Amino acid sequence: MFENSITIYKKLLFVLALGIFTLNSGLAQDSTATIGGNAKPSDEVYNTGKTLWQQNCTSCHNIDAEKKVGPGMKGILERRDRAWLKPWIVNSQAVIASGDPYAVKLYNEYNQTVMTSFAFSDTELDALLDFIAYESEVVAEVVVAGGDSAAPTDGGGISSNYFNLLLGVLVFILILILTVLFLMVTILNRFLNQKEDLDEADKEIVAQKFNPFSIFQSRAFLGGVALIFVLVVAKTGLDGLIGVGIQQGYAPTQPIAFSHKLHAGMYEIDCGYCHTGVYKGKSATIPSANICMNCHNQVKVGSPEIQKIYKAIENDRPIEWVRIHNLPDLAYFNHSQHTNVAGLECVECHGEVEKMEVVEQRAPLTMGWCINCHRQSVVDHAKDNEYYDRLLEYHEETKGKAPMTVEQIGGLECSKCHY
């Protein structure tokens, strides 16, 4: 008779208790969206800035106030405005040469170490500065959690104290509801206990205690946990097996700190100048030391990294560069066929190398990745090429005016890539 009402009230108490904890956690997390006066950037801006920071800045700067090779980044937009910082990041040497007092002071303070120049766009510079401004305050808040600080505000001028106030009001309301329900259940229990006409079944229901931990002991809950555990283990194992041999994201440390961003990006040196076989050979080839010396017999001769090249030449030993893009021996690949004949740009397989301080493997280089490319790539070089005349004629008869792809000229035949 009373089983449903009593059980529902007791379960409501348990759910509301969980609700208080969840809401407290969620709002506490939301309240960190604005820290130190810097609103968190949009996901796109934040991720762009984070990538630029990790790839270019972490070797010399800490995100907090602690000094590294260069100064810590906390409060950077308070020390200098964007109009000053952007030219400094792009070409610090030019700012120093202009006689800027702050730049000269900074240069002398850090043992006249010149910061690397970066060919960032204005959008990238803003994203980087937004990331640094926000993230440096996040680190500071974590470090001094619980300390006295002024109430920070976000870009719209909303104080974080409002989040705390809202949190307090909602928690108070939930506690009030929880108290009212608890009183209702208590009064109802007392009332029912005083009734003398209850049968034994009803008395047993009234006297029973709700144990929230019984949920975690139920077969349904334990079965669900076991199923999730099995699925997670199976998915992890499957991903591990599928990922064998895939080195996407591989960015090893090289024996010489060569910057593609500086050479291919800022100075726009063509890939074929250093990788001499990229347009005419099966392999792109690794540049020899004498190619480096075409410039560095005059440029930055005293640099420690350039001295490593001199030492390799003096010892008559090649520089032991670490190979990044490496196909298995069972796969045949010809650079000139793709770059010279097909006209592919380097960026299509290697990513924007001209923006990489440390080169990494951007593409998975799996068989599926290559097959998808052959299915989608149009054979533009077939026009006015006698070799393809009969293929084009057959293609027009069977496919009409649809563009001819690599797949349709045998690009998916096993023997094309596997001996």
Residue pairs with C-beta under 8 A, 6 or more apart in sequence:
1 202
1 205
2 192
2 202
2 205
2 206
3 205
5 188
6 185
6 188
6 189
6 205
6 206
6 208
7 210
9 181
9 184
9 185
9 188
10 185
10 210
11 210
12 181
13 178
13 181
13 182
13 185
13 210
14 210
14 212
16 174
16 177
16 178
16 181
17 178
19 174
20 171
20 174
20 175
20 178
23 167
23 170
23 171
23 174
24 167
24 171
27 163
27 166
27 167
27 170
28 167
30 163
31 160
31 163
31 164
31 167
32 138
32 141
33 39
33 40
33 154
34 40
34 152
34 153
34 154
34 155
34 158
34 160
35 134
35 137
35 138
35 141
35 152
35 160
36 134
36 136
36 137
36 138
36 140
36 141
36 152
37 137
37 152
37 153
37 154
38 130
38 133
38 134
38 137
38 154
38 155
39 134
39 154
39 155
39 156
40 46
40 134
41 49
41 127
41 130
41 131
41 134
45 126
45 127
45 130
45 131
46 127
46 130
46 131
46 134
48 123
48 124
48 127
48 128
48 131
49 127
49 128
49 129
49 130
49 131
49 132
50 131
50 135
52 120
52 124
52 127
52 128
52 131
53 63
53 128
53 131
53 132
53 135
55 356
55 357
55 358
56 116
56 118
56 261
56 357
57 73
57 128
59 69
60 68
60 69
60 70
60 115
60 116
61 68
61 69
61 70
61 71
61 72
61 73
62 68
62 72
62 73
63 72
63 73
63 74
63 132
63 135
63 136
63 139
64 72
64 73
64 74
64 136
64 139
64 140
64 143
65 72
65 73
65 74
65 75
65 136
65 140
66 72
69 110
69 113
70 110
70 113
70 115
71 106
71 110
72 136
73 132
73 136
74 136
74 137
74 139
74 140
75 136
76 85
76 129
76 132
76 133
76 136
77 85
77 129
77 133
80 88
80 102
82 125
82 126
82 129
84 95
84 100
84 102
85 125
85 129
86 122
86 125
87 94
87 95
88 95
88 103
88 115
89 115
89 118
89 120
89 125
89 128
90 117
90 118
90 119
90 120
90 125
91 117
92 103
92 107
92 114
92 115
92 117
93 114
93 117
95 103
96 103
96 104
96 107
96 114
107 113
107 114
116 259
116 262
116 357
117 262
117 266
118 261
119 261
119 265
119 266
119 354
119 355
120 128
137 152
151 159
151 160
151 161
152 159
152 160
153 159
153 160
154 160
189 206
192 198
192 202
192 206
193 206
198 206
215 221
216 222
245 328
246 364
246 365
246 366
247 324
247 326
247 361
247 365
248 361
248 362
248 363
248 364
248 365
249 360
249 361
249 362
250 324
250 360
250 361
251 324
251 358
251 359
251 360
251 361
252 322
252 324
253 322
253 358
254 321
254 322
254 358
255 308
255 319
255 320
255 321
255 322
256 305
256 308
256 309
256 319
256 321
257 305
258 305
259 357
260 353
260 354
260 356
260 357
260 359
261 354
261 355
261 356
261 357
263 269
263 274
264 271
264 353
264 354
265 354
265 355
268 354
271 278
271 284
271 346
271 353
272 278
272 279
273 291
274 287
274 291
275 284
275 285
275 286
275 287
276 285
276 287
276 291
277 283
277 284
277 285
277 335
277 336
278 284
278 285
278 335
278 336
278 339
278 346
279 335
279 336
279 339
279 340
280 336
280 340
281 335
281 336
282 333
282 334
282 335
282 336
283 335
284 335
286 321
286 323
288 318
289 309
289 312
289 313
289 318
289 319
290 313
292 309
293 309
293 313
296 306
296 309
300 306
308 319
309 319
312 318
312 319
324 359
324 360
324 361
325 350
325 361
325 365
327 333
327 365
330 418
330 419
331 367
331 417
331 418
332 416
332 417
332 418
332 419
333 417
338 344
338 349
339 346
341 381
342 377
342 379
342 381
342 406
343 380
343 381
346 353
347 353
349 363
349 365
350 359
350 362
350 363
351 360
351 362
351 363
353 359
363 369
367 417
370 417
371 412
373 406
374 405
374 406
374 407
374 411
374 412
375 405
375 406
375 407
375 411
375 412
376 405
377 405
377 406
377 411
378 403
378 404
378 405
379 388
379 403
379 404
379 405
379 406
379 408
379 409
381 388
382 388
382 391
382 392
382 404
382 409
383 392
388 409
391 404
391 409
392 404
395 404
395 408
399 408
405 411
410 416
